[in-house]
Amino acid sequence: MTNEESAETAGTEGSLLLDDQLCFALYAAQRAVTAAYRPLLDDLGLTYPQYLVLLVLWERGETTVKGLATALRLDYGTVSPLLKRLEAAGLLRRERSARDERSVLVAVTGRGEELRERAARVPGALLSATGLGGPEVARLREELWRLAERAGAAADEAR
C-alpha cells in the first residue's frame, strides 16, 4: 500500500498512529501558525487571543461580551480576562448597556483604532512568511470551516 493509499484509508480503519490522526495534524498546524504570528503580534504588543478580540471589534464595532464570545467561539470565562488585559492596555473599553444592565458593551478606544492601522500588515506578512497564496489560503479556510461545522454537529449529536 502506498503512503497516499494509507492516508486515504487511515481515518476509516481506526489507525492509532499519531501521524494518522486528523486532530494531531490540526493541533500541529494551529501551533505552527500561532508561532508564525507571534513575532508579528509582539510588534503590536498583543497575544494571539487578544488580536482575535480586536479583529472582531474592528469588524463589528461596539458589541456585547456575549456577541464577542460567540464570534470567537469561546466561553465567557475565557473572554473576560482577555478583555480586562486589553482594557488595562487602553485598547478597549467596557461598560454596562443603558438598555439592559445585564449586558456589557465592548468597543475599541482611539488607541485601539490606531493599532488597527499597524495590524493591517499582519495578514499579508503571515502569507509571505508561510509562502501560501491567496487561492490556497481560501481553499484551506473553506475546508477547515466545513470540518469545524461537521465536527461541531457531531459533538452536538453526541451530547
Secondary structure, DSSP 4 states (H G I P E B T S, - for coil): --HHHHHHHHHHHT---GGG-HHHHHHHHHHHHHHHHHHHHHTTT--HHHHHHHHHHHHH-SEEHHHHHHHHT--HHHHHHHHHHHHHTTSEEEEE-SS-TT-EEEEE-HHHHHHHHHHTTHHHHHHHHHT--HHHHHHHHHHHHHHHHHHHHHHHHH-
